Amino acid sequence: MTTKQRAYLKSLAMNLEPIYQIGKSSITPEFTTGIAEALEARELIKISVLKNCADDPKELAQILSERTGSEVIQVIGKKIVLYKRSKKNPKIDI
């Protein structure tokens, strides 16, 4: 992914609200499945890491990226933005 594509996706993500939260139980298999389904439906999602989660947001983003086959667009503070092109119904044209 080029820097221009990443910048475009960052601009789209600015208006998004987090649809998932990572808490003290961190990343469970069910959570990963839910993220994968959300990525297929929306392509670009924002995840919030709660204060009671002891894990580093950058590490969590890498783990989620590997498990779902998505790309980490950005990690700012406790917010993670992931992107994965939908196989069935692509919405975002980059």
N, C-alpha and C positions, 0 to 999 in steps of 0.2 A: 504494500500500500504506500502510495506516495505521500509526501508531506501536505500537498494541496488537498488530497482526498481526506486525510486525517483532519485537517483544519476545517474542511466543510462539515464533516461529521461532528466535530466539536461544537461548531456553531449551531447545528441542529439540536445537539444535546443540551445546550444552555437552557432551552425552554422546557425540557422534560422534568417531570417529577419522578423521584425514585419509586419503582414499583415493587422492589424487594428490599428487605432489611436483613443484615447478617448480625445475629446476636451472640450470646455466650455459647450457644451450641455450635457455632461456626458453620462449616459447610458439611451438610449431610447429603447422602445420595438422593433423597427426595428433593432437597433444595436445588441440587445440580440439575435434576430432571425438570423442575419447574423453570429454571433459568433457560434451559435448552428449548423448552416449549415457547417461552416468552420471546426468545430470540427468533424463532421460526415465524411467530406471528407478527412481531413488531420490527425486527432487524436491529434496532438501536434501543438499548435499555440503560437505565441508570439504577445503580444499587447503592444503598446507604449502609455504612458499617456503623453499628451502634457503639456507644461508649463502653458497654459492658463486654465487648468482644476484645479479647487480649491479643488477637493476631494482627499483623501488619497489613493494612489495606493493599499495598503493592503486591505482597505475597499472595493474598487472597485473589486478587485480580489475575495473577499468573495461573494459579490453580484452576480457577473457573474457566479461563481462556483455554487451557489444555484439555479440560474435561468436556467442554462444549464445542470445541473447534472454532471458537470465535476469536476476535482480535480485541485487545485492550486499546481503546482509543485514548483514554486518559484516566489518571487517578489524581484527584485533587482533594487533599485532606482525607475525609472519610467517605468520599463519593467515588464510585467506580462506574465508568461508562464502557459498555461492551457493544461490539457490532458483529453481526454475522449475516451475510446475504441469504435471504430466504430462497429455498429451492423451488417451492411451489408458487409463491406469489411475491416476487420482488417489488418493493415499494420505493426504496431509495436508489436513485440513479447516481452513481459516482463515476 
